[in-house]
Amino acid sequence: MASEMNFTNLFMWRDFYNFEFFEINEMICLIASPKGQEPFAYAPIGSYTPERFRSSVNAIREYFSEKEWRLVFRRVEESKLEYFERYTDGQIKIEYDRDNSDYIYLTENLINLKGRKYHSKRNHINIFLKTYEYEYVELNESYIEEALRIDEEWNLGKEDGGNGIMYPERLANREVLKNFAKLDCKGALIKVNGKFEAYTVGEIINNRYAVIHIEKANSSIKGIYAFINQKFCEYELRNILYVNREQDLGIESLRRAKKSYNPIKYINKYNIYVN
């Protein structure tokens, strides 16, 4: 399942994407109008049949036509391409969206970090363990303000000062933290030398998949990202087969970091332009 297709993700990003939806023929049609960007539709959501799919796409087409928008579907999973190819009226153009494709890992790999390919991760964690006094703390309402502080400091440490391209993410993270008690999420913080310096939030989607929504830390503390990733998987996700660590958004440093954990597969996504 793609990282976007869960309640928490839609909830936390609802302000930025200005979501609208309607139901037709037992299918949900989800429309996004992101601020400053071109509106797009997600692939219809529901149990696919040729009739349901075609009627949903035609309803979305009509809605876009009324708005005088170009009809574009984004974040379309590879498994749904056949339906677009076979049951979409008119011509379509399919474009691979590498930047938004999700990284999938075996949970046991993220916990055990076995073998030469994880040598650097083990090394980072060992440096962290030898250098700092630390404590793993489960996130609950008592620690929300600490997580908010970490997030705020992480944003202020960026070149845009927290007011540029990182701003929508900052607001989305705050939505999760402010509503943490109401969401079906798990979280953790790492205390370093008496001060909380990292936090993460994830969610178990089903008995096979979990997704990591947020992971922020003081990057000046070497090994802290590797440590919180490993311990969160060990303590909260050990019974889940796969972890989805979402996309890299085309950010080169983020791509290198995600690839360094050796994903076993990707959830490939596509843009589909309909004429």
C-alpha positions in Angstrom: 0.0 0.0 0.0 1.3 3.4 -1.0 2.3 5.7 1.9 -0.4 8.3 1.0 -3.2 5.8 1.3 -3.9 5.8 5.0 -6.0 8.1 7.2 -3.1 9.7 9.1 -1.3 10.8 6.0 -4.4 12.3 4.5 -5.3 14.0 7.8 -1.8 15.5 8.4 -1.6 16.9 4.8 -5.2 18.0 4.4 -4.5 21.7 4.8 -1.7 21.7 2.1 -3.5 19.5 -0.4 -7.0 20.9 0.1 -8.6 17.5 -0.4 -12.0 17.0 -1.8 -13.8 13.7 -2.3 -17.0 12.2 -3.5 -18.4 8.7 -3.9 -19.7 7.1 -7.0 -20.6 3.5 -7.7 -19.0 2.4 -4.4 -15.7 4.1 -5.3 -14.1 7.1 -3.6 -12.8 9.8 -5.9 -10.1 11.9 -4.1 -9.0 15.2 -5.5 -6.0 17.3 -4.4 -5.5 21.1 -5.0 -2.1 21.6 -3.4 -1.2 25.2 -2.7 0.7 26.8 -5.6 0.6 23.6 -7.7 -1.5 22.0 -10.3 -4.6 20.1 -9.0 -4.6 16.3 -9.5 -6.6 13.2 -8.8 -5.6 10.0 -7.0 -6.5 6.7 -8.6 -10.1 5.8 -7.6 -10.2 4.1 -4.2 -12.2 0.9 -3.7 -12.8 -2.6 -5.0 -12.0 -2.4 -8.7 -14.2 -3.7 -11.5 -14.1 -2.4 -15.1 -17.5 -0.7 -14.6 -16.7 0.9 -11.3 -13.3 2.1 -12.5 -14.6 3.6 -15.7 -17.5 5.4 -14.1 -15.2 6.8 -11.4 -12.6 8.1 -13.9 -15.4 9.6 -16.0 -16.8 11.3 -12.9 -13.4 12.8 -12.1 -13.0 13.8 -15.7 -16.3 15.7 -15.6 -15.3 17.4 -12.3 -12.0 18.6 -13.8 -13.7 19.7 -16.9 -16.1 21.9 -14.9 -13.1 23.4 -13.1 -11.3 23.9 -16.5 -8.4 21.9 -15.1 -6.1 19.5 -17.0 -6.9 16.0 -16.0 -3.9 14.4 -14.2 -3.7 11.4 -11.9 -0.7 11.3 -9.6 0.7 8.9 -7.0 -0.8 6.0 -9.1 0.6 2.6 -8.0 2.0 0.3 -10.6 -0.6 -2.3 -9.8 -3.3 0.0 -11.1 -1.8 0.9 -14.4 -3.5 -1.9 -16.3 -6.9 -0.5 -15.3 -6.0 2.9 -16.6 -4.7 1.4 -19.9 -7.7 -0.8 -20.5 -10.6 1.2 -19.1 -9.9 4.9 -19.5 -11.7 6.6 -22.4 -9.4 8.6 -24.5 -5.6 8.7 -24.8 -3.4 8.6 -21.8 0.3 9.3 -21.1 2.0 7.4 -18.3 5.1 8.9 -16.6 7.2 7.2 -13.9 7.4 9.3 -10.7 10.6 8.2 -9.1 10.6 11.0 -6.6 7.4 9.9 -5.0 7.9 6.1 -5.1 8.1 4.5 -1.7 11.0 2.6 -0.1 10.1 -0.8 1.4 12.3 -2.6 3.9 12.2 -5.9 5.8 11.6 -5.0 9.4 14.1 -7.6 10.6 16.8 -6.0 8.5 16.2 -2.6 10.1 16.4 -4.2 13.6 19.3 -6.6 13.2 21.5 -4.6 10.7 23.3 -7.8 9.7 26.1 -8.1 7.2 28.6 -5.9 5.4 25.9 -3.7 3.8 24.9 -2.5 7.2 28.4 -2.0 8.6 28.2 1.8 8.5 24.9 1.8 10.4 26.2 -0.4 13.1 29.3 1.8 13.3 27.2 4.9 13.7 25.1 3.3 16.4 28.2 2.1 18.3 29.6 5.6 18.3 26.3 6.9 19.6 26.2 4.3 22.4 29.8 5.0 23.5 29.5 8.8 23.3 26.2 9.6 25.0 24.0 8.7 27.9 20.6 7.9 26.3 17.1 6.8 27.0 14.4 5.5 24.7 11.0 6.9 25.7 7.6 5.9 24.2 5.8 8.9 22.9 2.5 9.8 24.7 0.6 13.0 25.5 3.1 13.9 28.2 5.9 14.4 25.7 4.1 16.1 22.8 5.6 19.5 23.6 9.1 18.0 23.6 8.4 16.5 20.1 7.1 19.8 18.9 10.3 21.5 20.2 12.5 19.0 18.4 10.5 19.6 15.2 10.8 23.4 15.6 14.5 23.2 16.1 15.0 20.9 13.1 13.2 23.4 10.9 15.1 26.4 12.2 18.3 24.5 11.4 17.5 24.5 7.7 18.6 27.1 5.3 15.1 28.4 4.7 14.6 29.0 8.5 11.5 26.9 8.5 9.6 29.2 6.2 10.3 27.8 2.8 9.8 24.4 1.2 9.9 22.7 4.7 6.9 24.8 6.0 4.1 22.5 4.7 5.9 19.5 6.3 6.3 21.4 9.6 2.5 22.1 9.7 1.7 18.4 8.8 4.0 17.2 11.6 2.3 19.5 14.1 -1.1 18.1 13.0 0.0 14.6 13.9 1.5 15.6 17.2 -1.4 17.8 18.3 -3.8 15.0 17.6 -1.6 12.1 18.6 -4.0 10.7 21.2 -6.7 10.5 18.6 -4.7 8.9 15.9 -3.8 5.2 15.7 -0.1 5.9 15.7 3.0 4.9 17.7 5.9 7.1 18.5 9.1 7.4 20.4 11.7 9.9 21.6 15.4 9.6 22.4 16.8 11.5 25.3 20.5 12.3 25.1 22.5 13.5 28.1 19.2 14.5 29.8 17.6 16.3 26.8 15.2 15.0 24.2 16.9 15.2 20.8 15.0 12.9 18.4 11.4 11.7 17.8 9.6 9.5 15.4 6.0 8.6 14.6 4.8 5.6 12.7 1.7 3.6 12.2 0.9 -0.1 11.8 -1.4 -0.3 8.7 -2.1 -4.1 8.8 -0.4 -7.2 10.0 2.2 -7.0 7.2 3.0 -3.3 6.7 3.9 -0.3 8.9 4.7 3.2 7.7 7.0 5.8 9.2 5.3 9.2 9.0 7.9 11.4 10.8 11.6 11.0 11.9 13.4 14.1 13.2 16.6 14.5 15.2 19.4 16.8 16.1 21.8 15.9 13.2 24.8 17.2 15.1 24.5 14.1 17.3 26.3 11.3 15.3 24.3 8.1 15.1 21.1 9.3 16.5 19.1 8.8 13.3 20.3 5.2 13.0 19.7 4.6 16.7 16.1 5.8 16.7 15.3 4.0 13.5 16.6 0.7 14.8 15.0 1.0 18.3 11.6 2.1 17.1 11.4 -0.9 14.8 12.7 -3.2 17.5 10.3 -2.0 20.2 7.2 -1.1 18.2 7.2 -2.9 14.9 9.0 -6.2 15.5 5.9 -8.3 14.6 5.4 -6.5 11.3 7.0 -7.8 8.1 7.6 -4.7 6.1 8.3 -1.0 6.9 7.4 1.7 4.4 9.7 4.7 4.9 8.0 6.8 2.3 9.5 8.6 -0.6 12.6 10.8 -1.1 10.9 13.6 -3.0 13.9 13.9 -5.3 16.1 15.3 -2.5 19.5 13.8 -3.1 20.6 13.6 0.5 17.3 11.9 1.4 17.7 9.5 -1.5 21.2 8.5 -0.3 20.0 8.0 3.2 17.0 5.8 2.2 19.1 3.7 -0.2 21.7 3.2 2.5 19.2 1.1 4.4 19.0 -1.3 1.4 15.3 -1.4 0.5 14.1 -4.8 -0.7 11.6 -3.2 -3.1 9.8 0.0 -4.1 6.2 0.9 -4.5 6.5 2.5 -7.9 4.2 5.4 -8.6 3.2 7.1 -11.8 1.6 10.2 -13.2 -1.1 9.7 -15.8 -2.2 12.5 -18.1 -5.6 12.0 -19.7 -6.7 13.7 -22.9 
